[in-house]
Amino acid sequence: MMTETSQRVPIPGEILTPTQPKVLIAKTMRVLLVEQGERDRIVLIALEPITSRGRKYFQGPITLRLSDVEMDLARKRCRIVEGGVAPRPDSTASDEELDRKYCRAGQEKSGTRRKREQRWALIEPLVRDFDSRTRLLDRQFRVATIAARAAELSKKNDLPAKRLTRQINDLLNQYWAGGSTRGALTPFDDARGARGEERTQRKKLGRRNAPTKAGNSGQEGFLLSEHDKDICGFGWRNYYIRGKTVAKALRRTWREFYSDITTNKRGQAVHTLYPANQRPTRKQFCTWGRQRSPGHESWKTQLTKFTMARIDRALLGSANDNVTAVGQRGAMDSTGVDINFVSVLNRIKRIGGAHRILIIDSKYGYIPGFYLGLDAPSATTVRLAMLHAISDKTEWLAWLGLEEQNPDDWLKIQFACLVADNTDLRCTAVEECLEAISCGVQFVPVARSDMNSTVESAHHTVHRASDHNMHGTTHGKKKERGEASPDEDACHTIIEAIRETARAIHAHNTMPLDMIPTLAEHRELVTQGIPLTRLNLTRWDISRGKVAISLIGIQEARMKLLMPIRGTFTKNGVKLLRPDRGDRREFVEPVRYIARDKDFVQRTIRARVMRGRVTPESWDDDFLHDPYHPSHIYYRDPVSGQLMELDAKVNSDDSERLVECSLPDMLDLIDTCSLDRFNARVGRDDAMSALEDAQDHTNQESKAAYQRDLDEAPKKPSKAGMKRDKRANRETEKAALVFGMPVLPATDPIQADSQPTDEPAQPPSADDTEGRAPEAEPPSVATQALPPSPTTSASPLVQSILRRIAERSRNA
């Protein structure tokens, strides 16, 4: 198994770039086709266009000897660009993003989007399937095919065939150079100074109808909008059913969508149809009904779905007989996991079951990725499964602690088409997402899971290999009466289930197969001692160039498949806003995200300086994230189109949060700790109240003592008099202290009273006791500062200091 990039055979979709001048590959090029053996050729195309006289165009593909390219790679005269190159921002933009960027006032569709759609319509029949795309790389076949397509379009549109030939050839070159995606045909309008004007259709196309021929104006016909076309598809799909004709379905569509509703005297609703020139015709209804509702042919409406499923037919082959390349067709399906789980925060808490989505390549049954989590099948989980199938697994394996598995055993596969039932992928969000990565969807009929048997069989394999061997398993059946509940034996978390599923799928991909090899497999694998496993067979096909679709870069995959989430820039980085709080702003604490990019640093500085001057929503932005891998989020720069990676940061003592918890777990942890935080706030308020209460008592006692000394003074001092002798009073106070602090009395009062003193205690003078009882006399400040008589245990130095303090006090 080859491990170094510089010595392995390039695969279609990878980028080769020269490292030395004047070499075989003189510029950065994309690999289109690799054929080993007798043909020994590799087809490349330049990645960057050529600008000549203000016009950009791409050069056509070139064919080189594969052995020569491999020799240059071995000599390091060129190299494979790992991770690919970043695509143009407009090429990865969706139709809505192009409209937001280029659409002018009054336009429904931008000129850039319209041009891309027109270009795609020109070459779509030529690149519709894998075989056609491969044969087009042969120059002789390509010239003949383009000429035939140009002649066909010339007859329909009355355009010069020579001009159409050149245009189709340029579009094919741009299509291949941009990664063989529909977005590669996007024009370079981002480099132009002005935006083009859209030509709006203002009248009905086609021949004139009878009212127009008769001279009646304003009755040319109904001009359908996109909404009207969708209505035709809805009526065809829901009203043209068993027992109904096309005419009845059309009339009901008119009544439901193209009529005024009034109420008669009996209170019944009466439908008054719009004029004929304000509603679709039967021809328009049939045309757009079929296009917007594929798979709803008229003859099927006369049979029930169960009758359709029981139609007798000869099964002369399997559904995968026409699969000739890796990624040509994949199968996706979801199922419930046969395990009951516990909370990652507290294993005593039961949380029930989970859901798993598998993606399988139809060629050999290789599983490149999956999803396992608490969320039910939805657009979010399907996108996570697709991203897992086409992304590198090195970091993911390290996160799970599966160091024993080689990341090269997890191949990255992008599919040209997915087969699924009417649950996981049957929504507009998923279809738009898959269309963005050039992946089609094929749905099997209702209640016909046997037509998606590839992934259905894999479900049972993973259940037996993983779920049924764990604690808390249901064994795929309901609990019988008197049988112990599987919840009682549950002790595994979701992360442990993901780890064991990864082990089971790795074993499924790498175990030897009991199969009869083909002659080519026997020659190139069996004779060399290579086991016939799903991994080796799939890798062998990839090395021979049998790949249905070019693998997109990880950045583009993240842009298309990761989930958006709202976050805000702060002085400490980006903090995510909880998606379950609606308009209420609440952070996902204590995680924050940072990056070393200069634009990111400048934005955080502005957020710190300008915070408080503008509304908090001014620093919000959209980020891309994987809810089950919260250690990274991504930010797409709307100007450059680059994807910036932000790393999660928490306190060093809380590093396990990012390893053990997903984003839903973090939100659950915040809610779980809300009561503890409330009790902490109550306790803090109680402690501060007790502190302030004690301070109030101290203030009252000190104020009372001060007032007593002020009342006993022979003359009330003025404010200036209080401040006048501050320095002398400070020196007197320091003389009564030791090292600037009062001398503490003995801790044991009995020992302090029993110790002999050097001098007898002085009785109070008559001046001190005149006019008040001795027991009611409050001690003065000077007396309070005096320590008790020095004991015999004190040092001679301390005893002499205390005697001087007592003498100075008596003299004062």
C-alpha positions in Angstrom: 0.0 0.0 0.0 1.4 3.3 -1.1 1.6 5.9 1.6 3.7 8.8 0.1 1.8 11.2 -2.1 4.7 11.8 -4.4 4.9 8.1 -5.4 1.3 7.0 -5.8 -0.7 7.1 -9.1 -2.8 10.3 -9.4 -6.6 9.9 -9.4 -9.2 11.9 -11.3 -10.0 15.2 -9.7 -6.5 15.7 -8.1 -4.3 18.7 -9.0 -0.7 18.4 -10.3 1.6 21.4 -10.2 5.2 21.8 -11.4 8.0 22.3 -8.9 10.8 23.0 -11.4 10.8 25.1 -14.6 10.6 23.5 -18.1 9.1 20.2 -17.1 6.6 17.9 -18.6 3.7 19.6 -16.7 4.4 23.3 -17.2 1.4 24.7 -15.3 -1.1 23.6 -12.6 -3.4 21.0 -14.1 -6.4 18.9 -13.1 -6.4 15.1 -13.7 -9.4 14.0 -15.8 -8.6 10.4 -16.6 -6.0 7.8 -15.6 -5.6 4.6 -17.5 -2.9 2.1 -16.6 -1.6 -0.9 -18.5 -1.3 -1.0 -22.2 -3.0 2.4 -22.8 -0.6 4.1 -20.3 -2.2 7.6 -20.5 -3.3 10.4 -18.3 -5.6 13.2 -19.5 -5.0 16.7 -17.9 -6.4 20.2 -18.3 -5.0 23.5 -17.3 -6.6 24.9 -14.2 -6.4 28.6 -14.9 -7.9 30.3 -18.0 -6.0 32.4 -20.6 -6.9 36.0 -21.0 -6.6 37.4 -24.5 -8.0 40.7 -25.7 -10.3 41.0 -22.7 -11.7 37.4 -23.2 -11.1 34.5 -20.8 -11.1 31.0 -22.2 -9.7 27.6 -21.1 -7.4 25.4 -23.1 -8.5 22.0 -24.0 -7.3 18.8 -22.3 -4.0 17.2 -23.1 -3.0 13.6 -23.1 0.4 12.4 -21.7 2.0 9.1 -20.9 1.2 8.1 -17.4 4.6 6.5 -16.9 6.3 9.9 -17.7 4.1 11.7 -15.2 4.9 9.0 -12.6 8.6 9.5 -13.3 8.3 13.2 -12.8 6.5 12.6 -9.5 9.2 10.2 -8.3 11.8 12.8 -9.2 9.8 15.5 -7.5 9.7 17.6 -10.6 6.0 18.0 -10.0 3.7 17.2 -7.1 0.1 16.4 -6.1 -1.6 19.3 -4.4 -3.0 17.8 -1.2 -6.5 19.0 -0.4 -7.0 20.5 -3.9 -7.2 24.1 -4.6 -9.8 26.6 -3.4 -12.6 27.1 -6.0 -13.8 30.5 -7.2 -16.3 32.0 -4.8 -18.9 32.3 -7.6 -18.5 28.7 -8.7 -19.5 27.4 -5.2 -22.3 29.8 -4.8 -25.9 28.6 -5.0 -28.5 30.2 -7.2 -29.9 32.3 -4.3 -26.4 33.5 -3.4 -25.8 34.6 -7.0 -29.1 36.5 -7.0 -28.2 38.2 -3.7 -24.9 39.3 -5.2 -25.8 40.3 -8.7 -29.5 40.8 -8.9 -30.6 44.4 -9.6 -33.7 46.2 -8.6 -36.8 44.8 -10.3 -35.1 41.5 -11.4 -36.3 38.1 -10.3 -33.2 36.3 -11.5 -29.7 37.7 -11.9 -27.9 37.7 -15.2 -25.0 35.6 -13.8 -27.3 32.8 -12.7 -29.2 32.9 -16.0 -25.9 32.6 -18.0 -24.9 29.6 -15.9 -28.2 27.8 -16.5 -28.0 28.5 -20.2 -24.4 27.1 -20.4 -25.4 24.1 -18.4 -28.3 23.4 -20.8 -25.9 23.4 -23.8 -23.6 20.7 -22.5 -25.8 18.7 -20.1 -26.7 16.0 -22.7 -23.0 15.5 -23.3 -22.0 15.0 -19.7 -25.1 13.4 -18.3 -23.7 10.0 -17.5 -20.2 8.6 -16.6 -19.6 6.8 -19.9 -20.3 9.9 -22.0 -18.0 12.1 -19.9 -15.2 9.5 -20.2 -15.6 9.1 -24.0 -15.5 12.8 -24.5 -11.9 12.9 -23.4 -11.0 11.2 -26.6 -10.4 14.0 -29.1 -11.8 12.3 -32.2 -15.0 11.3 -30.4 -15.3 14.8 -28.8 -15.1 16.6 -32.1 -17.7 14.4 -33.7 -20.0 14.6 -30.6 -19.7 18.4 -30.4 -20.4 18.8 -34.1 -23.6 16.7 -33.8 -24.8 18.6 -30.7 -24.1 21.9 -32.5 -26.1 20.8 -35.6 -29.0 19.8 -33.4 -29.0 23.1 -31.6 -28.6 25.0 -34.9 -31.8 23.5 -36.3 -33.7 24.3 -33.2 -32.4 27.9 -32.6 -31.4 29.0 -36.1 -27.8 29.7 -35.0 -24.6 29.1 -37.0 -23.3 25.7 -36.3 -19.7 26.9 -36.4 -20.4 29.4 -33.6 -22.2 26.8 -31.5 -19.3 24.3 -32.0 -16.8 26.8 -30.6 -19.1 27.7 -27.7 -19.7 24.1 -26.7 -16.0 23.3 -26.9 -15.1 26.3 -24.6 -17.8 25.3 -22.1 -16.6 21.8 -21.9 -13.0 23.0 -21.2 -14.3 25.3 -18.5 -16.5 22.5 -17.1 -13.5 20.1 -16.8 -11.1 22.7 -15.5 -13.5 23.7 -12.7 -13.9 20.2 -11.4 -16.7 18.8 -13.6 -19.5 20.6 -11.7 -22.3 22.8 -12.8 -20.9 25.7 -10.8 -17.7 25.6 -12.9 -19.7 27.2 -15.8 -20.4 30.3 -13.8 -19.1 33.3 -15.7 -16.4 35.6 -14.4 -18.8 38.4 -13.6 -17.0 39.1 -10.3 -14.1 40.6 -12.3 -16.4 42.9 -14.3 -17.2 46.5 -13.3 -21.0 46.5 -14.2 -23.7 44.0 -13.9 -25.7 42.9 -16.9 -29.4 43.5 -17.4 -31.8 40.7 -17.4 -34.2 40.3 -20.3 -37.6 39.8 -18.9 -40.1 37.8 -20.9 -43.1 40.2 -21.4 -45.3 38.2 -23.7 -46.2 34.6 -24.3 -43.9 32.7 -26.7 -45.1 30.4 -29.4 -47.7 30.8 -32.1 -50.6 33.2 -31.7 -53.9 31.8 -30.4 -57.4 32.4 -32.0 -58.3 35.6 -30.1 -55.0 37.2 -31.0 -55.5 36.2 -34.7 -58.9 37.7 -34.5 -57.5 41.0 -33.4 -58.4 40.9 -29.7 -55.5 42.4 -27.6 -54.7 41.3 -24.1 -55.7 37.7 -24.7 -52.4 36.3 -26.0 -52.2 33.6 -23.4 -51.1 32.9 -19.8 -47.4 33.5 -19.0 -46.4 31.0 -16.3 -44.2 32.0 -13.4 -42.2 29.6 -11.3 -45.0 29.5 -8.8 -47.5 28.7 -11.5 -45.3 25.8 -12.7 -45.1 24.5 -9.2 -48.9 24.6 -9.0 -49.1 22.6 -12.2 -46.8 20.0 -10.6 -48.9 19.9 -7.5 -52.2 19.4 -9.4 -50.6 16.7 -11.6 -49.3 14.9 -8.6 -52.4 15.2 -6.3 -55.4 15.6 -8.6 -54.5 13.3 -11.5 -55.0 10.1 -9.5 -56.7 6.8 -10.0 -60.3 7.3 -11.3 -59.6 10.9 -12.5 -58.8 12.2 -16.0 -56.5 14.9 -17.0 -59.4 17.2 -17.7 -60.9 16.7 -14.2 -57.5 17.3 -12.6 -57.0 20.5 -14.6 -60.4 21.8 -13.7 -59.9 21.1 -10.0 -56.5 22.9 -10.2 -58.3 25.9 -11.7 -60.9 25.8 -8.9 -58.3 25.6 -6.2 -55.8 28.2 -7.4 -57.3 30.3 -10.2 -60.8 31.3 -9.0 -62.6 33.8 -6.9 -64.6 32.3 -4.0 -68.0 33.8 -3.1 -70.8 32.7 -0.8 -74.3 32.1 -2.1 -77.6 32.6 -0.2 -77.3 29.1 1.3 -73.8 29.8 2.7 -72.1 27.6 0.2 -68.8 28.5 -1.4 -69.0 29.2 -5.2 -65.9 29.2 -7.4 -65.8 31.6 -10.3 -62.9 30.8 -12.6 -60.5 33.5 -13.9 -60.6 34.4 -17.6 -59.0 31.9 -19.9 -55.9 34.1 -20.5 -55.2 34.1 -16.7 -55.0 30.4 -16.0 -52.8 27.5 -17.4 -53.9 25.7 -20.5 -54.2 21.9 -20.7 -50.9 21.8 -22.7 -49.1 23.8 -20.0 -50.6 21.7 -17.2 -49.4 18.5 -18.8 -46.0 19.8 -19.7 -45.1 21.4 -16.4 -47.0 18.7 -14.4 -44.7 16.0 -15.8 -41.6 18.1 -15.3 -42.3 19.2 -11.7 -43.6 15.8 -10.7 -41.4 13.1 -12.3 -42.3 9.5 -11.7 -46.1 10.2 -11.9 -46.8 8.9 -15.4 -50.4 8.7 -16.4 -50.6 4.9 -16.7 -49.5 4.5 -13.1 -52.6 6.4 -11.9 -54.8 3.5 -13.0 -53.1 1.0 -10.6 -52.8 1.0 -6.9 -49.4 1.1 -5.3 -49.7 -2.5 -4.2 -50.6 -3.6 -7.7 -47.7 -1.8 -9.0 -45.4 -3.6 -6.6 -46.7 -7.0 -7.7 -46.3 -6.6 -11.4 -44.8 -9.7 -12.8 -41.5 -9.1 -14.6 -38.5 -11.1 -15.5 -35.5 -10.5 -13.2 -32.6 -10.9 -15.6 -30.1 -9.1 -13.5 -29.5 -7.1 -10.3 -29.9 -3.4 -9.7 -26.2 -2.9 -9.6 -25.3 -4.6 -12.9 -24.8 -1.3 -14.6 -22.6 0.2 -11.9 -19.1 0.3 -13.4 -17.3 3.0 -11.3 -16.8 3.9 -7.7 -19.2 6.6 -6.6 -21.5 6.1 -9.6 -24.3 5.1 -7.3 -24.7 5.0 -3.6 -27.4 3.8 -1.2 -28.5 5.7 1.9 -31.0 4.7 4.5 -31.6 5.3 8.2 -32.6 2.9 11.0 -33.0 2.9 14.8 -30.0 1.6 16.8 -30.8 -1.5 18.8 -29.3 -0.1 22.0 -30.6 1.9 24.9 -28.2 4.7 26.0 -27.4 6.7 29.1 -26.5 10.3 29.4 -22.9 11.4 28.9 -23.4 13.7 31.9 -24.7 11.1 34.3 -24.8 7.4 33.4 -27.6 6.8 35.8 -30.0 8.8 33.5 -31.5 6.8 30.6 -32.0 8.6 27.4 -33.5 5.8 25.2 -32.4 4.9 21.7 -30.7 6.7 18.8 -30.7 6.8 15.0 -28.0 5.7 12.4 -27.6 6.6 8.7 -25.4 4.5 6.5 -24.0 5.4 3.0 -22.8 2.5 0.9 -21.1 2.4 -2.5 -23.1 0.1 -4.8 -20.0 -1.3 -6.6 -18.6 -3.5 -3.8 -20.6 -2.5 -0.8 -17.9 -0.3 0.8 -19.2 2.0 3.6 -17.3 5.3 3.5 -19.3 7.2 6.2 -22.2 7.2 8.5 -24.1 9.2 11.1 -25.1 8.1 14.6 -26.9 10.5 17.0 -30.0 11.3 18.9 -31.6 13.4 16.1 -34.2 11.7 14.0 -33.5 11.5 10.2 -33.6 15.1 8.7 -31.8 17.3 6.4 -29.2 18.0 9.1 -28.3 14.4 9.7 -28.2 13.5 6.0 -25.7 16.4 5.4 -23.6 15.2 8.3 -23.5 11.7 6.8 -22.5 13.0 3.4 -19.8 15.2 4.8 -18.4 12.2 6.8 -18.3 10.1 3.6 -16.2 12.6 1.6 -13.9 13.9 4.4 -10.7 12.7 5.9 -11.1 10.5 9.0 -7.7 11.1 10.7 -8.8 13.6 13.3 -12.1 11.7 13.8 -10.3 8.4 14.6 -8.0 10.2 17.0 -11.1 11.8 18.7 -12.7 8.3 19.1 -9.4 6.8 20.4 -9.1 4.3 17.5 -5.4 4.6 17.0 -5.3 0.9 15.9 -7.1 1.8 12.6 -5.2 3.2 9.7 -6.9 6.4 8.4 -6.1 5.3 4.8 -8.6 2.4 5.3 -11.4 5.0 5.3 -11.6 6.1 1.7 -13.2 9.4 0.7 -16.0 8.9 -1.9 -18.3 11.4 -3.5 -21.4 10.0 -5.2 -23.0 11.0 -8.5 -26.3 9.5 -7.4 -27.9 8.3 -4.2 -30.8 5.8 -3.9 -33.0 6.3 -0.9 -36.6 5.8 0.2 -39.1 8.4 1.0 -37.9 9.3 4.5 -34.3 10.6 4.7 -33.8 12.4 1.5 -37.4 13.3 0.6 -37.2 17.0 1.4 -36.3 20.2 -0.6 -33.4 21.1 1.7 -31.7 17.7 1.1 -32.3 17.8 -2.7 -30.8 21.4 -2.9 -27.8 20.4 -0.8 -27.1 17.3 -2.9 -27.6 19.2 -6.1 -24.9 21.7 -4.9 -22.3 18.9 -4.8 -23.5 17.4 -8.2 -25.2 14.4 -6.6 -28.6 13.2 -7.8 -31.3 11.4 -5.9 -33.3 8.4 -6.9 -36.2 7.4 -4.7 -37.6 3.9 -4.4 -41.4 3.5 -4.3 -43.3 3.4 -1.0 -43.1 0.1 0.9 -40.5 -1.2 -1.5 -37.4 -1.4 0.7 -36.3 -4.5 -1.3 -35.3 -2.1 -4.1 -32.7 -0.6 -1.8 -31.4 -3.9 -0.6 -27.7 -2.9 -0.5 -28.1 -0.6 2.5 -30.9 -2.7 4.1 -28.5 -5.7 4.2 -25.8 -3.5 5.7 -28.1 -2.4 8.5 -28.5 -6.0 9.6 -24.8 -6.6 9.3 -24.0 -3.6 11.6 -26.7 -4.6 14.0 -25.3 -8.1 14.4 -21.7 -6.9 14.6 -22.1 -4.0 17.0 -25.5 -3.4 18.5 -26.5 -6.9 19.6 -23.2 -7.3 21.4 -23.5 -4.3 23.7 -25.2 -3.8 27.1 -28.8 -2.5 26.9 -29.5 -4.0 23.4 -33.0 -4.7 22.3 -31.8 -7.4 19.8 -34.1 -5.7 17.2 -37.4 -6.9 18.7 -40.0 -5.8 21.2 -39.8 -6.8 24.9 -41.9 -9.8 25.6 -44.2 -10.0 28.6 -42.3 -10.9 31.7 -39.0 -10.1 30.1 -36.6 -7.5 31.7 -36.5 -4.1 30.0 -33.3 -3.4 28.1 -33.2 0.0 29.9 -32.2 -1.8 33.1 -29.0 -3.0 31.5 -28.1 0.2 29.7 -24.7 1.8 30.5 -23.3 3.0 27.2 -23.1 6.6 25.9 -23.6 7.8 22.4 -19.8 8.3 21.9 -19.1 4.7 22.8 -21.8 3.6 20.3 -20.1 5.7 17.6 -16.8 4.1 18.5 -18.1 0.5 18.3 -20.0 1.3 15.1 -16.7 2.6 13.5 -15.0 -0.7 14.6 -17.8 -2.8 13.1 -17.8 -0.9 9.8 -14.0 -1.1 9.6 -14.3 -4.8 10.0 -17.0 -4.9 7.4 -14.8 -3.0 4.9 -11.6 -5.0 5.6 -12.7 -8.6 6.1 -12.0 -11.0 3.2 -14.9 -11.7 0.9 -16.1 -15.2 -0.1 -16.5 -14.4 -3.8 -15.4 -15.6 -7.2 -13.0 -13.0 -8.5 -13.0 -11.8 -12.1 -10.1 -12.5 -14.3 -8.7 -9.0 -13.9 -9.0 -9.3 -10.1 -7.3 -12.7 -10.1 -4.4 -11.4 -12.2 -3.7 -8.1 -10.3 -4.8 -8.9 -6.8 -5.0 -12.7 -6.0 -1.7 -13.5 -7.6 0.0 -10.7 -5.6 -1.4 -12.0 -2.3 -3.7 -9.0 -1.8 -6.9 -10.1 0.0 -10.2 -9.6 -1.8 -11.8 -7.1 0.6 -14.2 -4.3 0.0 -11.5 -1.8 0.8 -8.9 -3.3 -1.5 -11.3 -3.7 -4.4 -12.6 -0.2 -4.1 -9.0 1.2 -3.8 -8.1 -0.9 -6.9 -10.8 0.6 -9.0 -9.9 4.1 -7.9 -6.3 3.5 -8.9 -7.5 2.4 -12.3 -9.4 5.7 -12.7 -12.9 4.1 -12.4 -14.4 7.0 -10.5 -17.8 8.3 -11.5 -17.3 11.9 -10.2 -14.4 14.0 -9.2 -13.8 14.4 -5.4 -14.4 18.0 -4.3 -12.1 19.7 -1.8 -12.8 19.5 1.9 -13.4 23.3 2.0 -16.1 23.1 -0.6 -17.7 20.1 1.1 -17.9 21.9 4.4 -19.4 25.0 2.7 -22.1 22.8 1.2 -22.8 20.3 3.9 -22.1 21.9 7.3 -25.0 23.3 9.3 -25.3 27.1 9.8 -25.4 28.5 13.3 -25.6 32.1 14.6 -22.6 33.5 16.5 -21.3 36.8 17.6 -17.8 38.4 17.8 -16.6 39.4 21.2 -13.3 40.6 22.6 -12.5 37.0 23.6 -13.4 35.5 20.3 -16.6 34.1 18.8 -19.3 32.8 21.0 -22.2 30.8 19.6 -25.8 31.7 20.3 -28.1 28.9 21.5 -30.3 27.8 18.6 -33.1 26.7 20.8 -33.8 30.1 22.4 -35.3 31.9 19.4 -34.7 35.7 19.5 -33.4 35.5 23.1 -29.6 36.0 23.1 -28.0 33.3 25.2 -24.4 32.0 24.7 -23.2 28.4 24.6 -21.0 28.7 27.6 -18.1 28.4 28.3 -16.9 27.6 24.8 -15.4 30.3 22.6 -13.7 30.1 19.2 -10.6 31.8 18.0 -8.4 32.0 14.9 -5.0 33.5 14.1 -6.2 35.1 10.9 -5.6 38.8 10.8 -9.1 39.6 9.6 -10.5 37.7 12.5 -8.2 39.5 15.0 -9.2 42.9 13.6 -12.9 42.1 13.9 -12.5 41.0 17.5 -10.7 44.2 18.2 -13.4 46.3 16.7 -16.0 44.3 18.7 -14.1 45.2 21.9 -13.7 48.9 21.1 -17.1 49.5 19.6 -19.0 47.3 22.1 -21.8 49.4 23.7 -21.9 51.9 20.8 -23.9 49.8 18.5 -26.5 47.0 19.1 -25.2 43.5 20.0 -26.8 42.2 16.8 -24.2 44.2 14.8 -21.5 41.7 15.6 -23.6 38.6 14.8 -22.7 36.5 11.8 -23.4 33.0 10.4 -20.9 30.2 11.0 -20.8 26.5 9.9 -20.6 23.8 12.4 -20.9 20.1 13.0 -23.1 19.6 16.1 -21.3 16.3 17.0 -17.8 17.7 16.6 -17.8 21.1 18.4 -14.1 21.5 18.6 -14.1 23.5 15.3 -16.4 25.8 13.5 -15.9 27.5 10.2 -16.5 31.0 8.9 -16.9 31.8 5.2 -15.7 35.2 4.1 -18.4 36.7 1.9 -15.9 38.7 -0.1 -13.1 36.2 -0.8 -15.1 33.1 -0.4 -12.4 31.5 1.7 -13.3 29.2 4.6 -11.7 30.1 7.9 -11.3 27.5 10.6 -11.9 28.5 14.3 -10.7 26.4 17.1 -12.6 25.9 20.3 -11.1 27.1 23.6 -12.2 26.3 27.2 -10.5 26.3 30.5 -7.7 23.9 30.8 -9.5 22.1 33.6 -12.6 21.5 31.3 -10.8 20.1 28.3 -13.0 16.9 28.4 -16.0 19.0 27.5 -14.9 19.1 23.8 -14.0 15.4 23.8 -17.0 13.9 25.5 -19.9 16.3 24.7 -21.6 17.2 21.5 -23.4 20.6 21.1 -26.8 19.1 22.2 -24.9 17.7 25.3 -23.5 21.1 26.1 -26.9 22.7 25.9 -28.3 20.0 28.2 -25.4 20.5 30.6 -26.2 24.2 30.8 -29.8 23.5 31.6 -28.9 20.8 34.1 -26.5 23.2 36.0 -29.0 26.1 36.0 -30.4 25.1 39.4 -26.9 24.9 40.9 -26.1 28.3 39.5 -29.4 29.7 40.9 -28.5 28.3 44.4 -25.0 29.7 44.1 -26.4 33.2 43.3 -28.7 32.9 46.4 -25.8 31.8 48.6 -23.7 34.6 47.3 -26.4 37.1 48.1 -26.8 35.7 51.6 -23.1 35.9 52.2 -22.9 39.5 51.0 -25.9 40.4 53.1 -24.3 39.0 56.3 -21.1 40.9 55.5 -22.9 44.2 55.0 -24.9 43.6 58.2 -21.8 43.1 60.2 -20.3 46.3 58.6 -23.4 48.2 59.6 -23.0 47.1 63.3 -19.3 48.2 63.1 -20.3 51.6 61.7 -22.9 52.1 64.4 -20.5 51.2 67.3 -17.7 53.3 65.9 -20.1 56.3 65.3 -21.4 56.0 68.9 -17.9 55.9 70.4 -16.9 58.9 68.3 -19.9 60.9 69.4 -19.2 60.1 73.1 -15.6 61.4 72.7 -16.9 64.5 70.9 -19.5 65.2 73.7 -16.8 64.9 76.4 -14.4 67.3 74.8 -14.3 70.7 76.7 -14.8 72.5 73.4 -16.2 71.2 70.2 -13.3 71.4 67.7 -13.8 73.1 64.3 -13.2 71.3 61.0 -9.9 73.1 60.6 -8.9 72.3 64.1 -9.5 68.6 63.5 -7.1 68.6 60.5 -4.5 70.9 62.1 -2.6 68.5 64.3 -2.8 65.4 62.1 1.0 64.9 61.9 1.5 65.3 65.7 -1.4 63.0 66.4 0.0 60.4 63.9 3.4 60.5 65.7 1.8 60.0 69.1 -0.3 57.1 67.7 2.9 55.5 66.3 4.6 55.8 69.7 1.7 53.7 71.2 2.2 51.0 68.6 4.8 48.4 67.9 6.0 48.4 64.3 2.9 50.4 63.4 0.5 47.8 64.8 -1.3 47.5 68.2 0.1 44.8 70.6 -2.4 42.0 71.0 -3.3 40.9 74.5 -2.6 37.4 75.8 -4.9 34.8 74.3 -5.6 33.1 77.7 -7.1 35.7 80.2 -6.3 33.6 83.2 -2.6 33.4 82.3 -2.5 37.1 81.5 -4.0 38.0 84.9 -1.6 35.6 86.8 1.6 37.0 85.2 3.5 39.4 87.5 4.1 43.0 86.2 7.1 45.3 86.5 5.0 48.2 87.9 1.9 48.3 90.0 -1.3 49.4 88.2 -1.9 53.2 88.6 -5.3 54.1 90.1 -7.4 56.4 88.1 -7.0 60.1 88.9 -9.7 62.3 90.4 -9.9 64.3 87.1 -10.6 61.1 85.2 -13.4 60.0 87.5 -15.0 63.3 88.3 -18.7 63.6 87.3 -19.3 60.0 86.3 -19.3 56.5 87.7 -16.1 54.6 87.0 -17.9 51.4 85.8 -19.8 53.4 83.2 -16.7 55.1 81.8 -16.0 54.1 78.2 -12.3 53.5 77.5 -10.6 56.3 75.5 -8.8 55.7 72.2 -5.4 56.0 73.9 -6.4 53.5 76.6 -7.7 51.0 74.0 -4.4 51.1 72.2 -2.4 50.4 75.4 -1.4 46.7 75.8 -1.6 44.9 79.1 1.4 45.0 81.4 4.3 43.2 79.9 4.7 39.6 81.2 7.8 37.9 82.2 7.7 35.9 79.1 8.2 39.0 76.9 11.7 40.0 75.8 13.6 42.9 77.5 13.4 45.0 74.4 9.6 44.6 74.2 9.3 45.3 78.0 11.2 48.6 77.7 9.1 49.7 74.7 5.9 49.0 76.7 7.2 50.9 79.7 8.0 54.0 77.6 4.5 53.8 76.0 2.9 53.7 79.4 4.9 56.7 80.7 4.1 58.8 77.6 0.4 58.0 78.0 0.4 59.1 81.7 2.2 62.4 80.8 -0.3 63.0 78.0 
